[in-house]
Amino acid sequence: MSLAGKNLLDGPEPTYLEEEPELKARIEAGDEGEDLARAFPKSSLAWSILAEDALNSGYTIEGYAYARVGYHRGLDALRGHGWKGHGPIPFSHEPNRGFLKSLYLLGRAASAIGEQDEAERISTFLNDSDPEAAAHFSA
C-alpha cells in the first residue's frame, strides 16, 4: 500500500475556497464595503470588510450582524467545497481569509456585546481552523 498523498494524521484535508478576482479588483479600486456586499452578497470577504468598517466606526451591533452574515456565507462556501464541519481552513490560502476574517470579527463583536460564550466558541473555531489566523487580524 502506497502512502503517497495520504493524510498520515488521519484528519480531514484542508479546505481551499476559490479566488474572487472581480471582488479583489473592486477592493483595489477602493469600493466601499456596502457596495462590495451589495455586488458580491455571497462573499465572506465583502461582508467582513463591511463588518470591520462598522466595528471600527463604533457600530457594534451592525458590525456583529455583518460579521454573522459573512460567517454564514463562508460556511455555505466551505460546505460547497467539501468541508464537513471541521478541519483546517488555512490562512495562507488568500481566498480563505474572508471567512476567517468574518469569524474573527464575529468573535470580537460578540465579546463587545457581552456574548462571552459565543466569543469563546468563535475563538476556538478560529484556532481550530488555523492557529495562525487570529494573529493576522489582531495585529
N, C-alpha and C positions, 0 to 999 in steps of 0.2 A: 504494500500500500504506500503510495506516494503522499508525502506531507506538503508538497509544494502547493501554495495558495490556501492551505488550511489554517484557520484561526486556532493556534495552539492554546490560547487562553480559554477556548470554548465559549466565548461570549459573542454577542451579535457584532456583525460588521459595522463599521462607521456608516453613517448616512450622509450623503452629499447632495445638497439641493442644487438646482440649475442656476446658471448665470441669468442675470436680468439686465442685458445690455441697454435696452431702451430706458429703463429706470435709472441706471447708472449715468447715462448721458444727460438726463434731465437734472439729476443731482449736481453733476459737474457744471451744468448751465446755470445753477443757482435757483432752481424752482423751490418754492415754499413747501413745507410739509403737507399742508392742506391740499395743495394742488397735486402733490405726488400721491397721496392716499386716494384722492378722487380719481386720478388717472390709472392707478395700479391698486385697486382695492383688495386684491388677493396677496399683495406683497407685505410680508412682515417688516421688511426694511422700510417701506414707505410709512407704515404705522409707527415704527419705532422712532422715526425722525419726528413725526407729529407728536408722539408721546414725550420725547426728550424736549422739544420746544415748549410744550405745555408745562412740564415739570420745572424747567429752568426759568419759566416766566411766573412761577408761583401758582399755576393752575393744577393743583394736586389731583383733584377729582377727575378732571378732564384727562390729565396725563395717565392716571390709573386706567380709565376707560380705553384710551387709545392703545396703551400697552397691552391690555387684555385682548383687544381685537388683534393686535399684531401677534400675540401669543397663540391665539386660536387659529389664525390664518397660517401660522407656522406649523402648528400641529397637523392641519389639513395637508400642507405641502409635504411634511415629513412622512405622513402615512401614505401619501401618494407615491413616495419614493421607497416604500418597503419597510419603513420604520415600524416596529411592533410595540412601541411604548417604552422602550428602554434601549440603551446602547449609546455609543459615542456619536456626538454631533460636533465634529472638530471645528474649532475657531479658525484654524489655519486655512480652511476652505472658505474663501470670501463669501460665497452665496449663503453660507450658514449663519453669517454674522447678524443678519436682520432678525432671525428668530432668537438667537442668543441675546441680542441687544434688547429685544422686546421682553424676554424673560427677565433679564437683569432689571430693566426699568419697572416691570410689574412688581418685582420684589421691593424695589426702592419705594415705589408709590404705596404698596401695601403696608410697609413699615411706617410711612408717613401718616397714614390714616388709622394706625393702631391695629392693623390686621397682622399681629405678630405670628400667629400660626401659619398664615399664608406666606408671609415673608420668609419664614424658616423653610417651608416646603419648597418655595421657589429657589431659595439659596441651595438647597440640597439637589434639586433638579438641575440647576445650572452647573454645579460642581460635578454631578454625575455625567452631564453631557460633555463637559470639557473643563477639567480643573483649572486651566489657564484662563478661561474666558473672563471671569469677573475682574481680574486684574487689568484687562484691556479696557474695560468700561469705566472702572473707578479711578483710573489714572488721570 
